[in-house]
Amino acid sequence: MIFVNLPTSDLDRAKSFYTSLGFTINPLFTDENAACVVVDENVFFMILRREFFSTFTTRELVDPATQIQVLTAISRDSREHVDSTTESGVAGGGKEHRDPQDLGFMYSRSVEDPDGNILEFVFMEPQAVENGPGEHVSEQAAD
């Protein structure tokens, strides 16, 4: 299981944004300081109020609106799923981070949550997953 901890300045706003992406909130691990966002059966985002987040480290927290610590990429099952997830995130209070990236074998879009944390949604062609991007890129060039 993977737990990604993300700081927020507004827990209710963050919960609204993450549920707009189609994720759910696990109420057993959600309280006034944190929300457990279920991405899938093995991946969870722990959205933590900044003050609570700071109790887990002795380091200074960065402001995700102006600094970057990590980009979190989540696979989707199609290009259309990448698009619909990103568009749902924008409609849910986020903003698109950059233009879509289309490398032929891989397609991605990224969205910033309301606090500035960046999520990338990625679809990779099945052949590229199995054989690496080189073979897929070579096949595309031959067409």
DSSP file with accessible surface (Angstrom, degrees, kcal/mol):
  #  RESIDUE AA STRUCTURE BP1 BP2  ACC     N-H-->O    O-->H-N    N-H-->O    O-->H-N    TCO  KAPPA ALPHA  PHI   PSI    X-CA   Y-CA   Z-CA
    1    1 A M              0   0  146      0, 0.0     2,-0.4     0, 0.0    42,-0.2   0.000 360.0 360.0 360.0 145.7    0.0    0.0    0.0
    2    2 A I  E     -a   43   0A 103     40,-3.2    42,-2.6     2,-0.0     2,-0.5  -0.978 360.0-168.4-121.6 131.3    1.2    3.5   -0.7
    3    3 A F  E     -a   44   0A 101     -2,-0.4     2,-0.6    40,-0.2    42,-0.2  -0.983   4.1-164.3-118.9 120.3    0.1    6.6    1.3
    4    4 A V  E     -a   45   0A  31     40,-2.8    42,-2.9    -2,-0.5     2,-0.5  -0.930  11.4-149.8-104.4 120.1    1.0   10.0   -0.2
    5    5 A N  E     -a   46   0A  82     -2,-0.6    42,-0.2    40,-0.2    40,-0.0  -0.814  18.0-179.6 -94.4 128.0    0.7   12.8    2.4
    6    6 A L  E     -a   47   0A   6     40,-2.8    42,-2.9    -2,-0.5     2,-0.2  -0.988  21.3-129.9-129.7 134.5   -0.3   16.2    1.1
    7    7 A P  E     -a   48   0A  15      0, 0.0     2,-0.3     0, 0.0    42,-0.2  -0.501  24.9-174.9 -81.4 151.5   -0.7   19.4    3.1
    8    8 A T  E     -a   49   0A   1     40,-2.1    42,-2.1    -2,-0.2     3,-0.2  -0.993  29.7-155.5-142.1 150.1   -3.8   21.6    2.8
    9    9 A S  S    S+     0   0   78     -2,-0.3     2,-0.3     1,-0.3    40,-0.1   0.524  96.7  35.6 -95.8  -8.9   -4.8   24.9    4.1
   10   10 A D     >  -     0   0   65      1,-0.1     4,-2.4     2,-0.0    -1,-0.3  -0.798  64.6-171.9-147.9  98.0   -8.5   24.0    3.8
   11   11 A L  H  > S+     0   0    2     -2,-0.3     4,-2.6     1,-0.2     5,-0.2   0.895  87.1  50.2 -63.0 -42.8   -9.5   20.4    4.5
   12   12 A D  H  > S+     0   0  104      1,-0.2     4,-2.2     2,-0.2    -1,-0.2   0.924 111.6  48.8 -63.6 -42.3  -13.1   20.7    3.3
   13   13 A R  H  > S+     0   0   91      1,-0.2     4,-2.4     2,-0.2    -1,-0.2   0.920 111.8  50.0 -61.9 -43.0  -12.1   22.3    0.0
   14   14 A A  H  X S+     0   0    0     -4,-2.4     4,-2.8     2,-0.2     5,-0.3   0.919 109.0  51.0 -64.0 -42.8   -9.5   19.6   -0.5
   15   15 A K  H  X S+     0   0   54     -4,-2.6     4,-2.3     1,-0.2     5,-0.2   0.922 110.3  50.1 -61.2 -41.2  -12.0   16.8    0.1
   16   16 A S  H  X S+     0   0   72     -4,-2.2     4,-1.6    -5,-0.2    -1,-0.2   0.928 111.9  48.1 -62.2 -44.3  -14.4   18.4   -2.4
   17   17 A F  H  X S+     0   0    0     -4,-2.4     4,-0.8     2,-0.2    -2,-0.2   0.954 112.7  46.7 -61.6 -50.9  -11.6   18.6   -5.0
   18   18 A Y  H ><>S+     0   0    0     -4,-2.8     5,-1.4     1,-0.2     3,-0.6   0.871 111.4  50.6 -67.4 -33.2  -10.4   15.0   -4.6
   19   19 A T  H ><5S+     0   0   62     -4,-2.3     3,-1.8    -5,-0.3    -1,-0.2   0.839 101.5  63.5 -72.1 -26.6  -13.9   13.6   -4.7
   20   20 A S  H 3<5S+     0   0   36     -4,-1.6    -1,-0.2     1,-0.3    -2,-0.2   0.771  96.0  60.1 -65.1 -22.7  -14.5   15.6   -7.9
   21   21 A L  T <<5S-     0   0   10     -4,-0.8    -1,-0.3    -3,-0.6    -2,-0.2   0.504 127.6-101.1 -78.9  -6.2  -11.7   13.4   -9.4
   22   22 A G  T < 5S+     0   0   62     -3,-1.8    -3,-0.2     1,-0.3    -2,-0.1   0.461  82.8 129.3  97.8   3.2  -13.8   10.3   -8.7
   23   23 A F      < -     0   0   11     -5,-1.4    -1,-0.3     1,-0.0     2,-0.3  -0.451  48.7-134.6 -84.3 163.9  -11.9    9.3   -5.6
   24   24 A T  E     -B   38   0A  84     14,-1.4    14,-3.4    -2,-0.1     2,-0.5  -0.771   8.8-121.5-116.8 164.9  -13.7    8.5   -2.3
   25   25 A I  E     -B   37   0A  44     -2,-0.3    12,-0.2    12,-0.2     5,-0.1  -0.905  16.1-141.0-106.1 128.6  -13.1    9.5    1.3
   26   26 A N  E >   -B   36   0A  41     10,-3.0     3,-1.4    -2,-0.5    10,-0.6  -0.810  11.8-162.2 -87.2 107.7  -12.5    6.7    3.9
   27   27 A P  G >  S+     0   0  103      0, 0.0     3,-1.3     0, 0.0    -1,-0.2   0.745  82.5  69.5 -66.5 -20.3  -14.4    8.0    7.0
   28   28 A L  G 3  S+     0   0  147      1,-0.3    -2,-0.0    -3,-0.1    -3,-0.0   0.760 110.0  33.6 -67.3 -24.5  -12.6    5.6    9.3
   29   29 A F  G <  S+     0   0  133     -3,-1.4     2,-0.4     7,-0.1    -1,-0.3  -0.085 102.8  94.7-121.9  32.7   -9.3    7.6    8.8
   30   30 A T    <   +     0   0   32     -3,-1.3     5,-0.2     5,-0.2     2,-0.2  -0.985  40.2 138.9-128.2 132.7  -10.8   11.0    8.4
   31   31 A D        -     0   0   78      3,-2.8     3,-0.3    -2,-0.4    -2,-0.0  -0.742  69.6 -61.3-148.4-158.8  -11.2   13.6   11.1
   32   32 A E  S    S+     0   0  128     -2,-0.2   -21,-0.1     1,-0.2     3,-0.1   0.657 132.8  40.3 -72.0 -13.2  -10.8   17.4   11.7
   33   33 A N  S    S+     0   0   50      1,-0.2    16,-2.6    15,-0.1     2,-0.3   0.636 121.4  18.3-105.1 -20.8   -7.1   17.2   10.9
   34   34 A A  E     - C   0  48A   6     -3,-0.3    -3,-2.8    14,-0.2     2,-0.4  -0.991  51.6-152.4-153.1 154.9   -6.9   14.7    8.0
   35   35 A A  E     - C   0  47A   0     12,-2.0    12,-2.8    -2,-0.3     2,-0.8  -1.000  16.8-141.7-131.8 134.4   -8.8   13.0    5.2
   36   36 A C  E     -BC  26  46A   3    -10,-0.6   -10,-3.0    -2,-0.4     2,-0.6  -0.858  18.8-161.5 -96.1 110.2   -8.0    9.6    3.8
   37   37 A V  E     -BC  25  45A   0      8,-3.5     8,-2.4    -2,-0.8     2,-0.8  -0.826   9.7-143.6 -95.1 123.4   -8.6    9.8    0.0
   38   38 A V  E     +BC  24  44A  32    -14,-3.4   -14,-1.4    -2,-0.6     6,-0.2  -0.789  26.1 169.7 -91.8 110.4   -9.0    6.4   -1.6
   39   39 A V  E    S-     0   0A  18      4,-2.2     2,-0.3    -2,-0.8    -1,-0.2   0.888  71.6 -35.2 -83.4 -48.5   -7.4    6.5   -5.1
   40   40 A D  E >  S- C   0  43A  81      3,-1.8     3,-0.6   -17,-0.0    -1,-0.4  -0.890  82.1 -68.7-156.1-171.0   -7.6    2.7   -5.5
   41   41 A E  T 3  S+     0   0  163     -2,-0.3     3,-0.1     1,-0.2    -3,-0.0   0.695 132.5  28.0 -65.2 -15.9   -7.3   -0.4   -3.3
   42   42 A N  T 3  S+     0   0   81      1,-0.1   -40,-3.2   -41,-0.1     2,-0.4   0.442 110.9  69.4-121.6  -4.6   -3.5    0.2   -2.8
   43   43 A V  E <   +aC   2  40A  33     -3,-0.6    -4,-2.2   -42,-0.2    -3,-1.8  -0.978  53.5 171.3-126.7 129.8   -3.0    3.9   -3.1
   44   44 A F  E     -aC   3  38A  21    -42,-2.6   -40,-2.8    -2,-0.4     2,-0.5  -0.982  23.6-145.3-136.1 143.1   -4.3    6.6   -0.7
   45   45 A F  E     -aC   4  37A   0     -8,-2.4    -8,-3.5    -2,-0.3     2,-0.8  -0.951  10.7-154.6-104.1 126.8   -3.7   10.3   -0.3
   46   46 A M  E     -aC   5  36A  31    -42,-2.9   -40,-2.8    -2,-0.5     2,-0.7  -0.915  10.7-159.7 -98.1 108.0   -3.7   11.5    3.3
   47   47 A I  E     -aC   6  35A   1    -12,-2.8   -12,-2.0    -2,-0.8     2,-0.4  -0.838  16.9-172.5 -91.4 114.9   -4.7   15.2    3.0
   48   48 A L  E     -aC   7  34A   4    -42,-2.9   -40,-2.1    -2,-0.7   -14,-0.2  -0.918  30.0-111.2-117.9 134.7   -3.5   16.8    6.2
   49   49 A R  E  >  -a    8   0A  74    -16,-2.6     4,-3.1    -2,-0.4     3,-0.4  -0.345  39.2-115.8 -54.3 141.1   -4.1   20.3    7.6
   50   50 A R  H  > S+     0   0   67    -42,-2.1     4,-2.2     1,-0.2    -1,-0.1   0.880 115.4  52.1 -52.2 -43.3   -0.7   22.1    7.3
   51   51 A E  H  4 S+     0   0  135      1,-0.2     4,-0.4     2,-0.2    -1,-0.2   0.910 114.1  43.0 -62.2 -40.8   -0.4   22.4   11.1
   52   52 A F  H >4 S+     0   0   61     -3,-0.4     3,-1.5     1,-0.2     4,-0.3   0.909 110.4  56.0 -71.2 -42.3   -1.0   18.7   11.6
   53   53 A F  H >< S+     0   0   39     -4,-3.1     3,-2.1     1,-0.3    -2,-0.2   0.899  99.7  61.1 -54.4 -41.8    1.3   17.8    8.7
   54   54 A S  G >< S+     0   0   55     -4,-2.2     3,-1.1     1,-0.3    -1,-0.3   0.706  89.6  69.6 -64.9 -16.4    4.1   19.7   10.4
   55   55 A T  G <  S+     0   0   97     -3,-1.5    -1,-0.3    -4,-0.4    -2,-0.2   0.627  92.9  60.0 -75.3 -10.2    3.9   17.3   13.4
   56   56 A F  G <  S+     0   0  137     -3,-2.1     2,-0.3    -4,-0.3    -1,-0.2   0.407 110.1  35.3 -95.6  -0.2    5.3   14.5   11.2
   57   57 A T    <   -     0   0   54     -3,-1.1     4,-0.1    -4,-0.2    -1,-0.0  -0.987  57.5-145.2-149.9 156.7    8.6   16.3   10.3
   58   58 A T  S    S+     0   0  152     -2,-0.3     2,-0.2     2,-0.1    -1,-0.1   0.417  78.6  94.6 -98.1  -1.9   11.2   18.6   11.8
   59   59 A R  S    S-     0   0  196      1,-0.1     2,-0.2    -5,-0.0    -2,-0.1  -0.521  86.7 -97.3 -89.3 158.1   11.7   20.3    8.4
   60   60 A E        -     0   0  181     -2,-0.2     2,-0.3     1,-0.1    -1,-0.1  -0.481  39.4-121.2 -71.0 137.5   10.0   23.4    7.1
   61   61 A L        -     0   0   31     -2,-0.2     2,-0.2    -4,-0.1    -1,-0.1  -0.616  22.8-133.1 -78.2 139.6    7.0   22.8    4.9
   62   62 A V        -     0   0   45     -2,-0.3     7,-0.1     1,-0.0    -1,-0.0  -0.510  19.0-115.0 -83.4 160.6    7.1   24.2    1.4
   63   63 A D    >>  -     0   0   71     -2,-0.2     4,-2.6     1,-0.1     3,-2.1  -0.868  20.6-155.0 -94.7 108.9    4.2   26.1    0.0
   64   64 A P  T 34 S+     0   0   16      0, 0.0    -1,-0.1     0, 0.0    52,-0.1   0.689  90.1  66.7 -63.7 -12.1    3.0   23.9   -2.9
   65   65 A A  T 34 S+     0   0   64     50,-0.2    51,-0.1     1,-0.1     3,-0.1   0.756 121.3  15.7 -75.7 -21.9    1.5   27.0   -4.6
   66   66 A T  T <4 S+     0   0  108     -3,-2.1     2,-0.3     1,-0.2    -1,-0.1   0.525 127.2  44.1-127.6 -13.4    5.0   28.4   -5.1
   67   67 A Q     <  -     0   0  102     -4,-2.6     2,-0.4     0, 0.0    -1,-0.2  -0.934  66.8-139.0-132.9 158.1    7.4   25.5   -4.6
   68   68 A I        +     0   0   97     -2,-0.3     3,-0.1     1,-0.1    49,-0.1  -0.959  27.0 160.9-123.9 134.7    7.5   21.9   -5.8
   69   69 A Q  S    S-     0   0  149      1,-0.4     2,-0.3    -2,-0.4    -1,-0.1   0.643  72.0  -0.2-113.2 -37.3    8.5   18.9   -3.7
   70   70 A V        -     0   0   77      2,-0.0    48,-0.5    48,-0.0     2,-0.5  -0.995  51.1-143.8-155.5 149.0    6.9   16.1   -5.7
   71   71 A L  E     -d  118   0B  83     -2,-0.3     2,-0.6    -3,-0.1    48,-0.2  -0.993  22.3-150.9-112.4 126.4    4.8   15.3   -8.7
   72   72 A T  E     -d  119   0B  19     46,-1.9    48,-3.2    -2,-0.5     2,-0.4  -0.878  10.2-162.3-103.9 118.2    2.4   12.5   -8.2
   73   73 A A  E     -d  120   0B  62     -2,-0.6     2,-0.4    46,-0.2    48,-0.2  -0.858   5.6-171.6-104.3 135.6    1.5   10.5  -11.3
   74   74 A I  E     -d  121   0B  17     46,-3.0    48,-2.3    -2,-0.4     2,-0.1  -0.992  20.9-127.5-127.5 127.4   -1.6    8.3  -11.5
   75   75 A S  E     -d  122   0B  96     -2,-0.4     2,-0.3    46,-0.2    48,-0.2  -0.434  20.7-164.7 -76.5 148.5   -2.2    5.9  -14.4
   76   76 A R        -     0   0   41     46,-2.8    48,-0.4    -2,-0.1     6,-0.1  -0.855  27.6-119.7-123.5 162.1   -5.6    6.0  -16.2
   77   77 A D  S    S+     0   0  122     -2,-0.3     2,-0.3    46,-0.1    46,-0.1   0.492  87.4   8.1 -90.0  -0.2   -6.9    3.3  -18.6
   78   78 A S  S  > S-     0   0   30      1,-0.1     4,-1.9    44,-0.1     5,-0.1  -0.981  74.5-104.4-164.6 166.1   -7.2    5.5  -21.7
   79   79 A R  H  > S+     0   0   58     -2,-0.3     4,-2.5     1,-0.2     5,-0.1   0.886 122.3  54.4 -61.7 -40.3   -6.4    8.9  -23.1
   80   80 A E  H  > S+     0   0  133      1,-0.2     4,-3.0     2,-0.2    -1,-0.2   0.875 105.4  52.4 -62.9 -36.0  -10.1    9.8  -22.7
   81   81 A H  H  > S+     0   0   54      2,-0.2     4,-2.4     1,-0.2     5,-0.2   0.880 107.8  51.8 -68.1 -37.7   -9.9    8.9  -19.0
   82   82 A V  H  X S+     0   0    0     -4,-1.9     4,-2.4     2,-0.2    -2,-0.2   0.954 113.3  45.4 -59.1 -48.5   -6.9   11.2  -18.6
   83   83 A D  H  X S+     0   0   42     -4,-2.5     4,-2.9     1,-0.2    -2,-0.2   0.935 114.0  46.8 -62.9 -47.4   -8.9   14.0  -20.2
   84   84 A S  H  X S+     0   0   55     -4,-3.0     4,-2.3     1,-0.2    -1,-0.2   0.894 112.9  49.3 -67.3 -36.5  -12.1   13.4  -18.2
   85   85 A T  H  X S+     0   0    5     -4,-2.4     4,-2.2    -5,-0.2    -1,-0.2   0.940 113.5  46.4 -66.6 -44.2  -10.2   13.1  -14.9
   86   86 A T  H  X S+     0   0    0     -4,-2.4     4,-2.3    -5,-0.2    -2,-0.2   0.938 112.9  49.2 -62.7 -45.8   -8.3   16.3  -15.6
   87   87 A E  H  X S+     0   0  108     -4,-2.9     4,-2.6     1,-0.2    -1,-0.2   0.884 109.8  52.0 -63.2 -36.6  -11.4   18.2  -16.6
   88   88 A S  H  X S+     0   0   50     -4,-2.3     4,-1.8    -5,-0.2    -1,-0.2   0.897 108.6  51.7 -64.7 -38.5  -13.2   16.9  -13.5
   89   89 A G  H  <>S+     0   0    0     -4,-2.2     5,-2.8     2,-0.2    -2,-0.2   0.904 110.3  47.4 -64.9 -40.3  -10.3   18.3  -11.4
   90   90 A V  H ><5S+     0   0   62     -4,-2.3     3,-1.6     1,-0.2    -2,-0.2   0.943 113.1  48.3 -65.9 -44.3  -10.5   21.7  -13.0
   91   91 A A  H 3<5S+     0   0   91     -4,-2.6    -1,-0.2     1,-0.3    -2,-0.2   0.813 107.5  58.7 -65.1 -26.2  -14.3   21.7  -12.5
   92   92 A G  T 3<5S-     0   0   20     -4,-1.8    -1,-0.3    -5,-0.2    -2,-0.2   0.263 134.5 -79.9 -88.4   9.9  -13.7   20.7   -8.9
   93   93 A G  T < 5S+     0   0   49     -3,-1.6    -3,-0.2     1,-0.3    -2,-0.1   0.417  96.1 110.5 111.1  -1.2  -11.6   23.7   -8.1
   94   94 A G      < -     0   0   11     -5,-2.8     2,-0.3    -6,-0.2    -1,-0.3  -0.269  55.1-134.1 -91.1-175.7   -8.2   22.8   -9.5
   95   95 A K  E     -E  112   0B 125     17,-1.6    17,-3.5    18,-0.1     2,-0.2  -0.998  26.0-100.4-141.6 146.3   -6.3   24.3  -12.4
   96   96 A E  E     -E  111   0B  66     -2,-0.3    15,-0.3    15,-0.2     3,-0.1  -0.443  28.3-154.2 -65.6 132.1   -4.5   22.7  -15.3
   97   97 A H        -     0   0   75     13,-2.1     2,-0.3     1,-0.2    14,-0.2   0.854  65.1 -20.1 -78.7 -39.1   -0.8   22.8  -14.5
   98   98 A R  S    S-     0   0  104     12,-0.6    12,-0.5     3,-0.0    -1,-0.2  -0.953  85.1 -64.3-157.9 175.1    0.6   22.8  -18.1
   99   99 A D        -     0   0  131     -2,-0.3    -2,-0.0     1,-0.1    11,-0.0  -0.290  68.2 -84.7 -64.7 153.3   -0.4   21.8  -21.7
  100  100 A P        -     0   0   58      0, 0.0     2,-0.5     0, 0.0     9,-0.2  -0.249  41.1-137.8 -56.1 146.5   -1.1   18.1  -22.4
  101  101 A Q  E     -F  108   0B  67      7,-2.9     7,-2.5    -3,-0.1     2,-0.5  -0.955  20.5-177.0-112.4 121.1    2.0   16.1  -23.1
  102  102 A D  E     +F  107   0B  95     -2,-0.5     5,-0.2     5,-0.2     3,-0.0  -0.937  14.0 166.0-122.8 106.0    1.7   13.5  -26.0
  103  103 A L        -     0   0   94      3,-3.2     2,-1.7    -2,-0.5     4,-0.1   0.197  54.2-115.8-100.3  12.3    4.8   11.4  -26.5
  104  104 A G  S    S+     0   0   22      2,-0.4    21,-0.1     1,-0.2    -1,-0.1  -0.470 113.0  45.9  86.4 -65.4    3.0    8.9  -28.8
  105  105 A F  S    S+     0   0   31     -2,-1.7    20,-2.9     1,-0.2     2,-0.4   0.660 122.1  36.9 -82.0 -16.1    3.5    6.0  -26.4
  106  106 A M  E     - G   0 124B  45     18,-0.2    -3,-3.2    22,-0.0     2,-0.4  -1.000  62.3-169.9-143.3 137.5    2.4    8.1  -23.4
  107  107 A Y  E     +FG 102 123B  26     16,-2.9    16,-2.9    -2,-0.4     2,-0.3  -0.988  16.6 169.4-126.9 133.5   -0.2   10.8  -22.9
  108  108 A S  E     -FG 101 122B   7     -7,-2.5    -7,-2.9    -2,-0.4     2,-0.3  -0.991  18.2-175.8-145.5 153.9   -0.5   12.9  -19.8
  109  109 A R  E     - G   0 121B  27     12,-1.9    12,-3.3    -2,-0.3     2,-0.4  -0.961  17.0-149.5-138.8 154.5   -2.1   16.0  -18.3
  110  110 A S  E     - G   0 120B   0    -12,-0.5   -13,-2.1    -2,-0.3   -12,-0.6  -0.957   8.4-168.9-132.2 149.2   -1.6   17.5  -14.9
  111  111 A V  E     -EG  96 119B   0      8,-2.7     8,-2.9    -2,-0.4     2,-0.5  -0.980  17.5-135.0-134.9 141.8   -3.8   19.5  -12.6
  112  112 A E  E     -EG  95 118B  31    -17,-3.5   -17,-1.6    -2,-0.4     6,-0.2  -0.853  22.2-132.2 -93.6 133.9   -3.0   21.5   -9.4
  113  113 A D    >   -     0   0    5      4,-2.9     3,-2.0    -2,-0.5   -18,-0.1  -0.253  42.7 -87.3 -71.3 173.4   -5.2   20.9   -6.5
  114  114 A P  T 3  S+     0   0   36      0, 0.0    -1,-0.1     0, 0.0  -100,-0.0   0.740 131.7  51.1 -59.5 -19.4   -6.5   24.1   -4.8
  115  115 A D  T 3  S-     0   0   16      2,-0.1   -50,-0.2  -108,-0.1   -21,-0.0   0.561 122.9-103.0 -90.8 -10.9   -3.4   24.2   -2.6
  116  116 A G  S <  S+     0   0    4     -3,-2.0     2,-0.2     1,-0.3   -53,-0.0   0.399  70.7 145.5 104.1  -2.5   -1.0   23.8   -5.6
  117  117 A N        -     0   0   17   -110,-0.2    -4,-2.9    -5,-0.1     2,-0.5  -0.503  45.9-131.0 -66.1 137.7   -0.1   20.1   -5.2
  118  118 A I  E     -dG  71 112B  14    -48,-0.5   -46,-1.9    -6,-0.2     2,-0.4  -0.814  23.3-173.4-104.3 128.5    0.4   18.7   -8.7
  119  119 A L  E     -dG  72 111B   1     -8,-2.9    -8,-2.7    -2,-0.5     2,-0.4  -0.963   8.6-157.4-115.2 131.6   -1.2   15.5   -9.9
  120  120 A E  E     -dG  73 110B  31    -48,-3.2   -46,-3.0    -2,-0.4     2,-0.5  -0.927   2.8-154.9-107.5 135.5   -0.4   14.0  -13.3
  121  121 A F  E     -dG  74 109B   0    -12,-3.3   -12,-1.9    -2,-0.4     2,-0.4  -0.951  21.1-172.2-111.0 127.2   -2.8   11.6  -15.0
  122  122 A V  E     -dG  75 108B  21    -48,-2.3   -46,-2.8    -2,-0.5     2,-0.4  -0.953  21.7-170.0-130.3 136.3   -1.0    9.3  -17.4
  123  123 A F  E     - G   0 107B  29    -16,-2.9   -16,-2.9    -2,-0.4     2,-0.4  -0.996  12.8-169.2-119.6 130.3   -2.0    6.8  -20.0
  124  124 A M  E     - G   0 106B  68     -2,-0.4   -18,-0.2   -48,-0.4   -19,-0.1  -0.974  30.6-108.7-119.9 133.3    0.7    4.6  -21.5
  125  125 A E    >>  -     0   0   45    -20,-2.9     4,-1.8    -2,-0.4     3,-0.7  -0.303  28.8-123.3 -55.6 136.3    0.2    2.4  -24.6
  126  126 A P  H 3> S+     0   0   74      0, 0.0     4,-2.2     0, 0.0     5,-0.2   0.857 110.6  56.0 -54.6 -36.8    0.1   -1.3  -23.5
  127  127 A Q  H 3> S+     0   0   76      1,-0.2     4,-2.9     2,-0.2     5,-0.2   0.885 107.1  49.8 -63.7 -36.9    2.9   -2.2  -25.9
  128  128 A A  H <> S+     0   0    2     -3,-0.7     4,-1.9     2,-0.2    -1,-0.2   0.869 108.2  53.1 -69.8 -35.1    5.1    0.5  -24.3
  129  129 A V  H  < S+     0   0   99     -4,-1.8    -2,-0.2     2,-0.2    -1,-0.2   0.935 117.9  37.0 -63.4 -43.1    4.4   -0.9  -20.8
  130  130 A E  H  < S+     0   0  159     -4,-2.2    -2,-0.2    -5,-0.2    -1,-0.2   0.890 134.2  20.6 -75.8 -40.4    5.4   -4.4  -21.9
  131  131 A N  H  < S-     0   0   80     -4,-2.9     4,-0.4     1,-0.3    -3,-0.2   0.392 108.4-105.4-114.7  -0.1    8.3   -3.6  -24.2
  132  132 A G     X  -     0   0   25     -4,-1.9     4,-0.9    -5,-0.2     3,-0.4  -0.031  42.5 -76.9  87.3 163.0    9.5   -0.1  -23.2
  133  133 A P  H  > S+     0   0   60      0, 0.0     4,-2.8     0, 0.0     5,-0.3   0.789 116.7  74.1 -71.2 -25.1    8.8    3.0  -25.2
  134  134 A G  H  > S+     0   0   46      1,-0.2     4,-2.5     2,-0.2     5,-0.2   0.911  96.9  45.6 -57.3 -48.0   11.5    2.4  -27.8
  135  135 A E  H  > S+     0   0   93     -4,-0.4     4,-2.4    -3,-0.4    -1,-0.2   0.926 114.7  47.9 -64.5 -42.2    9.7   -0.3  -29.7
  136  136 A H  H  X S+     0   0    8     -4,-0.9     4,-2.3     1,-0.2    -2,-0.2   0.929 112.2  49.1 -66.0 -41.3    6.4    1.6  -29.7
  137  137 A V  H  X S+     0   0   67     -4,-2.8     4,-2.2     1,-0.2    -1,-0.2   0.917 111.0  50.9 -63.7 -41.3    8.1    4.8  -30.9
  138  138 A S  H  X S+     0   0   79     -4,-2.5     4,-1.6    -5,-0.3    -2,-0.2   0.912 110.2  49.2 -62.6 -41.8    9.8    2.8  -33.7
  139  139 A E  H  X S+     0   0   78     -4,-2.4     4,-1.1     1,-0.2    -2,-0.2   0.906 110.6  50.5 -64.1 -40.4    6.5    1.3  -34.8
  140  140 A Q  H  < S+     0   0   95     -4,-2.3     3,-0.4     1,-0.2    -1,-0.2   0.892 109.4  50.9 -65.1 -39.9    4.9    4.8  -34.8
  141  141 A A  H  < S+     0   0   83     -4,-2.2    -1,-0.2     1,-0.2    -2,-0.2   0.839 107.4  54.1 -67.5 -31.7    7.7    6.2  -36.9
  142  142 A A  H  <        0   0   85     -4,-1.6    -1,-0.2    -5,-0.2    -2,-0.2   0.744 360.0 360.0 -74.9 -23.8    7.4    3.3  -39.5
  143  143 A D     <        0   0  160     -4,-1.1    -3,-0.0    -3,-0.4    -4,-0.0  -0.166 360.0 360.0 -71.5 360.0    3.7    4.0  -40.0
